Amino acid sequence: MPDAAHIVIDRVSHEYRPARRRPVLALDDVSLAVGEREFLALLGPSGCGKSTLLYLVGGFLPVEQGAIRVEGRAVDGPGPDRGIVFQHFALFPWKTVMQNVLYGLEKKGLPREERLRVAREFIELVGLAGFEDSYPAQLSGGMKQRAAIARTLAIDPSILLMDEPFGALDEITRDRLNEELLQVWQSTGTTIVFVTHSIYEAAFLGQKVLLLAARPGRVREMVPVTLPNPRRLAMRETAQFVELAGHLRRVLESC
């Protein structure tokens, strides 16, 4: 369970202003708190502002209306306390798995032996031991995303932001990575905010599920998830999980 508010989003709205077109209000008066070490799933229809909210927390978009605070400090740009994993891997194709994971550690200026120790630790944590010298083109989609997660976790962010990281993968690989991600989360204690379009993924992963209504994005409901931990895929067949997924679906259909 979370100990304290790690992320506070206070009455945040965000408007896109494309050239020669009418401004688009993506988020409208969104407020919520994410607890320390919590796993929050963001769920909602396309165009509801899930990714926009994630990028605002990450500091990749300016907070122009309202406020976002991380550990009590206002977000005014990207920072090493917030790592992000995108849907399309974002690995350097000319670098091996090891070199990709080492990249952020080199930027931090860690001694060589320390860099190698940390990189090996996270490569092993995500199940890529033995593939350290492989290039992205030699990896499956699931393995590429494992490498991207290892690279992000290696720089020790206190918050991991994930923008539909498994959306491009086949269902079996996606399910397997869902289970593995929960194991990584429990091992690291990192606060995770996870954007998804999948009702089942949100219900399985989240300690809470935030449902956003569409255009402009507004908080529709914050749903606590009381499924026991550790979670296994077989849990999706239980009455408790089916009831939760059904509730999420009904809320989405009413958005």
C-alpha positions in Angstrom: 0.0 0.0 0.0 1.2 3.6 -0.7 2.7 5.4 2.3 2.1 9.0 1.1 1.2 11.1 -1.9 4.1 10.9 -4.4 2.4 12.8 -7.2 -0.3 15.5 -6.7 -2.2 16.7 -9.8 -4.2 19.8 -8.8 -6.9 21.1 -11.2 -4.8 20.6 -14.3 -6.2 21.6 -17.7 -4.2 21.5 -20.9 -5.0 23.0 -24.3 -3.3 22.2 -27.6 -3.0 25.2 -30.0 -2.2 23.9 -33.5 -1.3 26.5 -36.1 -4.3 27.8 -38.1 -6.7 25.5 -36.3 -9.0 25.9 -33.4 -7.5 25.1 -30.0 -8.3 21.7 -28.6 -8.9 21.2 -24.8 -7.3 17.9 -24.0 -7.7 17.9 -20.2 -10.2 19.8 -18.1 -9.8 20.4 -14.4 -8.1 17.1 -13.5 -7.2 16.4 -9.9 -5.8 13.3 -8.3 -3.0 11.9 -6.1 -0.8 8.9 -6.6 0.7 7.3 -3.5 4.3 6.4 -3.1 5.0 2.9 -4.4 1.5 2.8 -5.9 0.7 1.3 -9.4 -1.9 3.5 -11.0 -3.5 2.5 -14.3 -4.9 5.2 -16.6 -7.8 4.0 -18.7 -10.1 5.8 -21.0 -11.3 6.1 -24.6 -9.1 7.3 -27.4 -8.6 11.0 -27.2 -9.3 11.4 -23.5 -5.9 12.8 -22.7 -4.3 9.8 -21.0 -0.9 10.3 -22.7 -1.2 14.1 -22.3 -1.5 13.7 -18.5 1.5 11.3 -18.5 3.6 13.8 -20.4 2.6 16.6 -18.1 3.7 14.6 -15.1 7.0 13.7 -16.9 7.6 17.4 -17.6 7.6 16.9 -21.4 4.6 19.3 -21.7 4.4 22.6 -19.8 1.9 22.8 -16.9 0.0 26.0 -17.9 -3.2 25.6 -15.9 -3.2 24.1 -12.4 -0.2 22.4 -10.8 1.6 19.1 -10.6 3.9 18.3 -7.7 6.2 15.4 -7.3 7.4 14.9 -3.7 6.1 18.4 -2.9 8.1 20.1 -5.7 6.4 21.7 -8.7 7.0 19.9 -12.0 8.7 22.4 -14.4 10.4 20.0 -16.8 11.8 16.5 -17.2 14.0 15.2 -14.4 15.9 12.0 -13.4 13.3 11.2 -10.8 10.8 10.4 -13.6 11.6 7.7 -16.2 9.4 7.0 -19.2 8.8 3.9 -21.3 7.1 4.4 -24.7 5.1 2.0 -26.8 7.7 1.8 -29.6 10.7 0.7 -27.5 12.9 3.8 -28.3 16.2 1.8 -28.1 19.3 2.9 -29.9 19.5 0.3 -32.8 23.3 0.6 -33.1 23.8 -0.3 -29.4 23.6 -3.7 -27.8 21.2 -4.4 -24.9 24.1 -3.8 -22.4 25.1 -0.6 -24.2 21.5 0.7 -24.2 21.2 0.0 -20.5 24.6 1.6 -19.8 23.7 4.8 -21.6 21.8 6.6 -18.8 24.4 5.4 -16.2 27.2 6.9 -18.3 25.3 10.2 -18.3 25.1 10.0 -14.5 28.9 9.7 -14.4 29.0 6.5 -12.4 32.4 4.6 -12.3 32.7 1.9 -14.9 32.5 -1.1 -12.5 29.4 0.4 -10.8 27.8 1.0 -14.2 28.3 -2.6 -15.2 27.1 -3.9 -11.9 23.8 -1.9 -12.1 23.3 -2.7 -15.8 23.7 -6.4 -15.2 21.3 -6.3 -12.2 18.5 -4.7 -14.2 19.1 -6.8 -17.3 18.7 -9.9 -15.1 15.7 -8.4 -13.4 13.8 -8.1 -16.7 14.8 -11.6 -17.9 17.4 -10.7 -20.5 20.4 -12.3 -19.0 22.3 -14.0 -21.8 21.2 -11.3 -24.4 23.6 -8.5 -23.2 25.4 -8.5 -26.5 22.4 -8.7 -28.8 21.3 -5.7 -30.9 17.6 -4.6 -31.0 17.1 -6.0 -34.5 18.0 -9.4 -33.0 15.3 -9.2 -30.3 11.6 -9.9 -30.3 9.2 -7.1 -29.5 8.8 -8.3 -26.0 12.5 -8.5 -25.5 13.0 -5.0 -26.8 10.4 -3.7 -24.3 12.2 -5.5 -21.5 15.4 -3.8 -22.6 13.7 -0.4 -22.6 12.3 -1.0 -19.1 15.7 -2.1 -17.8 17.4 1.0 -19.3 14.8 3.3 -17.6 14.9 1.5 -14.2 18.7 1.5 -14.2 18.9 5.2 -13.7 16.8 4.7 -10.5 13.8 6.9 -11.1 11.3 7.1 -8.2 8.5 7.3 -10.8 8.1 5.1 -13.9 5.7 6.5 -16.5 4.6 3.9 -19.1 2.7 5.0 -22.2 0.9 1.8 -23.6 4.3 0.0 -23.5 2.8 -3.4 -24.5 0.2 -2.1 -27.0 2.1 -3.3 -30.1 2.7 -6.8 -28.8 0.7 -10.0 -29.4 -1.7 -11.0 -26.6 0.3 -13.9 -25.2 3.5 -11.8 -25.0 1.6 -8.9 -23.5 0.0 -11.1 -20.8 3.4 -12.5 -19.9 4.9 -9.0 -19.6 2.0 -7.9 -17.5 2.9 -10.5 -15.0 6.6 -9.8 -15.2 6.0 -6.1 -14.8 4.2 -6.6 -11.5 7.2 -8.7 -10.3 9.6 -5.9 -11.2 7.3 -3.3 -9.5 7.3 -5.4 -6.3 11.0 -5.8 -6.4 11.9 -2.1 -7.0 9.1 -0.3 -5.1 8.9 2.2 -7.9 5.7 4.3 -8.3 4.2 3.5 -11.7 1.7 5.4 -13.8 0.6 3.1 -16.7 -1.5 4.2 -19.7 -3.5 1.6 -21.4 -6.6 1.1 -23.6 -7.1 -2.4 -22.3 -9.7 -3.0 -19.5 -8.2 -6.3 -18.6 -4.7 -4.9 -18.4 -5.7 -2.0 -16.2 -7.7 -4.3 -13.9 -4.8 -6.8 -13.6 -2.0 -4.3 -13.1 -3.4 -1.4 -11.2 -3.8 -0.9 -7.4 -6.1 1.8 -8.6 -7.6 2.5 -12.0 -8.3 6.1 -13.0 -11.0 6.3 -15.7 -11.0 9.4 -17.8 -14.0 10.6 -19.8 -13.4 11.7 -23.4 -12.9 15.1 -24.9 -11.9 17.0 -22.9 -10.4 14.5 -20.5 -12.0 14.6 -17.1 -11.9 12.3 -14.1 -14.8 10.0 -14.4 -14.0 7.7 -11.5 -11.1 6.4 -9.4 -11.6 2.7 -8.9 -9.7 0.9 -6.1 -8.5 -2.6 -6.9 -8.7 -5.1 -4.1 -7.3 -8.1 -5.9 -4.8 -9.9 -3.8 -1.0 -9.8 -4.4 1.0 -11.4 -5.9 -1.2 -11.6 -9.0 -1.1 -14.3 -11.6 -2.9 -14.5 -14.9 -5.2 -17.2 -13.7 -6.8 -14.5 -11.5 -8.5 -13.1 -14.6 -10.9 -16.1 -14.5 -12.1 -15.4 -11.0 -15.5 -13.9 -10.2 -13.8 -10.9 -8.5 -11.8 -10.0 -11.5 -14.7 -10.5 -13.9 -16.9 -8.2 -11.8 -14.1 -5.5 -11.7 -13.6 -5.7 -15.4 -17.3 -5.5 -16.0 -17.6 -2.4 -13.8 -14.7 -0.7 -15.7 -16.4 -1.5 -19.0 -19.7 -0.1 -17.9 -18.1 3.2 -16.8 -16.3 3.5 -20.1 -19.4 2.9 -22.1 -21.1 5.7 -20.2 -18.2 8.2 -20.9 
